[in-house]
Amino acid sequence: MSDATSSEEAAASTPVDGASTNDVPLRVEDLHKRFGGIVAVDGASFSVERASITGLIGPNGAGKSTTFNCITGVHKPDSGRVLFEGEDITGLAPHRVANRGLVRTFQIARGLPEMTVLENMMLAPKGQLGESLWRSVVPGARRGVIEQEEELRERVWETLELFELDHLAGEYAGNLSGGQRKLLELARALLTDPEMLLLDEPMAGVNPSLERKLLDHIHALREDGYTFLLVEHDMDVIMENCEHVIVMHQGTVLAEGAPESIREDERVIEAYLGGGV
């Protein structure tokens, strides 16, 4: 590990004063991001409660995706902070953010299409001993790799059964339907042992029966203590499944609250009508 990386890791692992993690694992504070002359995020601030399903909505161009990307390290914000479990993770690379337990899925599922569903799943868990070259070739160490792989395979099969994908284990991921790919991506994310999941358009391109299945899994995982923040254009999905809704407009947070209050908020209605959505 380079000195620069060590410094980055040390800074990110330092708890931030005033950032209680008991009930609020994620805090976004005064986030700004520009792309040339375009202001994509303009001082967005919000928090997400633990073991909740929170929706992040807004008209096209409101800054939702850029905010997601700044939280998960795809983009480095120009200013502001992202705090996760009391640590400042602002600007960390995506894999370092994920290693801390903050894991995202994408609007277009990113499974490896030329690998089977089972192979895609086997790649997901962190800390696999087989990733170390010497453990893979030294006889004594190799036994540990084999034992861990057997345990991982059992866990993968349990997860495939949970998501009702076990019958597709030998199928190439590229042959799955859009909804099946979304299920696979959520199942893969779960195998990384996340504390919180950020879902980007999880219902896009999903047929009604698989949408219901996805939502059932999300609610079951929430009951088990997982925290969700999701971007979704389907307002029925947001209003019927989220306890808290955050509305962005022109790069900042316009309103937030329970679905009932958001549905009747004149500012939100105006923003959507003005945004042509």
N, C-alpha and C positions, 0 to 999 in steps of 0.2 A: 504494500500500500504506500502510495506516495505521500510526501509531507503535506501537499495540498489537500489530498483526500482525507488524511488524518485530521487536519485542522477542521475540514468541513464536517466530519463525523463528530468531532468533539463539540463543536459549536451546536450542532443539531441535537446532541444528547443532553444538553444542559437545560434543566427545567426553567420555564419562564415565570417570573414573579406574577402572581395574580391570575394565573391560568389554572383554575381548579379543574381537575380531570374526573372528579367523582361522577358528575352527571352530564358533563359536556366534553366529549372527546375531541371535537373539532371546532376550532374558532378561526374565522377569517377576519382579519383586521385591516381596514382601509386599503384594500388591494387596488393597485393601478397597473394597467398594461396598455401600451400603445404599440401600434404597428405603423411606423412612419408617422403620417399625419392623422391616422385614424385612432381614436380613443376607444378601445374595446372594453376595458373595465375601468371605472372611474370612481374609486373610493368605496368599493363594495365591502360591507361588513355584515357578518351573521355568524350564528353558532348552530350546532346540531346536537340535540340531546341524545344521550346514550339509550340504546335499545328502542329507537324510534324509526319510523319511516317518514322522512322529510322530503318534500317535493321542491324542486327548483324550477320555476317556470318563467315565461316571459315571451314577448313577441320575437319574431326573427330579428337577429342583430342586437338582442338585449345584452349579450355578453355572457350567456350561460356556459357555452362550450369553452370559451377562453378562461372563465373562472375555474371550471373543472380542470382544464389543462394546467393552470397555475397551481392549483391545489396538489395535483399529482406529479408535478415536475416536468410535464411536457414543455411548458413555457416557464421561463423565469420572470416573475413579476418585476416591474420597474420600481415599485415601492410597496410597502405594506407587509403583513406577515401572515403566515399560515401556521397555526399551532395545532399539534396533534398529540393527545395524551400528555399535555404540558410541555412538549418539546417544540422548539422552533424548527420546522422542516422546510422553511421557505427556500426555494431554489434547489433543493436536493434532486438528484437524478431520479427518474421514475422507479428504477429497481430498488433504490435506497428507500424511497417512500413506501413501496410495496413491502419491503423487508420489515418495516416498522408496523405493518398490519393494516395499512390504508391501501386498499386494492380497488381498482376500477375495471369495469367492462366498457366496451365500445359500442357505438351505434351500429357499426358493421362488425359482426363477430370476427375475431381474429384467430380462430383455430388454424392449425396447419393442415391445409386441404389434402396434401398428399400423404398424410399419416392417418392411421385409423383412429377412431374415437378412443380406444384403449390407450394407444400410444400418446395421443394428445393429453390424456389424463395423467399418464405416468410421468410426464414432463413437469407437471405443475408443482408438486410438493417441494418445499425449500430444504436446503441442507442435505441433499442426497450424497452419500459417501462415494458413489460411483463417479461423481463429478471430479473427484481427485484422481489424477493419473496414477500416482503411486499406489493408492488403495486398489485400483483396478487390476494391477499387474503383480503386486507382491502377494504370494500365496496366503500368508497368515492374515493379512489385511483384507484379502479378497473375500474371506469367509464372512466378515462383517458386512461387506457390500451385498452379498447374496442374501444374508438374513434380513437386512433392511429392505431390500427389494421385494422380498416375499411379504413383509409386513405392509409395505406400500401398496403392493398389488391387491392385498386383501382390503385395504382401506379404499382403494380406487373402485373395486367391485361393489363395495357397500354404497359408495356415493353414486355409482351408475344405477344401482337398483333404486336408491332413494329418488333419483330424478327420472326413473323409468327409461333409462337409456341403455340398460344392460343388453337388450336384444340387438343393439346397434354397435356393440363393442368392436366388432370386426369390420365395420363399414368405414370407408374413407370419409373423413370429415367434410371434404369437398362435395360429397354426394348428399349431405343432409339438407333438409328444408331450412328456411330462414328461422323458423321457430325452434327447430331442433338444435340449430347452431347456437341460438341464444341460451337454451338449456345447457348445452355443453359448456359454453363460456361461464355461466354462473356456477356450474359444477366444478370446473377447473379453478375458478376463483376461490371457491370454498376450500379446496385442497391446499391453498397457500396459508391456511390458518389465519384469516384476516380478523381484525377487530371491527373493521368498518368497511362497507362496500359502497362504492360510487358507481351507479348504473347510468350509462348514457343511452337514452332512448331504448330501454329494454324491451318495449312492446312494438317497436317499429318492424313492420313486415311479418308480424306474428299472427297466425289465424286465431279466431276466438277461443278454440278449445285449448291450444297451447298457451295462449295468453292467460287463461284462467289457471292453468297448471303452474306457470311461472309465478303468478301472484300468490298462489297457495304456498309455494316454496318460500317466497319472500316473507310472507306472514309467519310461517312456521319457524324460519330462521330468526326473525325478530323476537318471537316468543322464547327462543333459546338464548337471547341476549345480544344478537348481532344488531349493528346500527346501519341504516341505509340512508343515503342521499341520492335521489334520482332526478335526472332531467327527463322530462316526458312531455310531448305535445298533446297527448290525448288527455283532455281535461277531465273526462269521466274517470280515468284511471287515477289521476291525482286526487280528485275530490272524494273518491270512494275508498281510497287506500292509504292516504297520508294523514298523520295526526297534525302535522304542521306544514305550512306552505310558505315558501319564500318567492317573492315576485321581483324579477329584475327588469329594469327598463333603462335603456341608454347607458348601460355599464354600471349602474348603481342599484341598490335595493330600494324598490319603490314601496313595498308593503310586505308584511309577513304576519302570520297568525293561523288560526284554525281555518279549515276549508270553508266553513259557512261564512265567516267574516270576509274572506278573500273573494268569494263568489259575488258578494254584494258591495264590494269596495268600488266606489265610483272612479277612483284613480286607476284601478286595475282595468276596469271596463274601458275607460278612455284610452289607456295605453294599448290595449289589444285592438281596439277599433282604429286607432291612429296608426298602429303597426301593420294594419291590413291583414291580420291573422284571423 
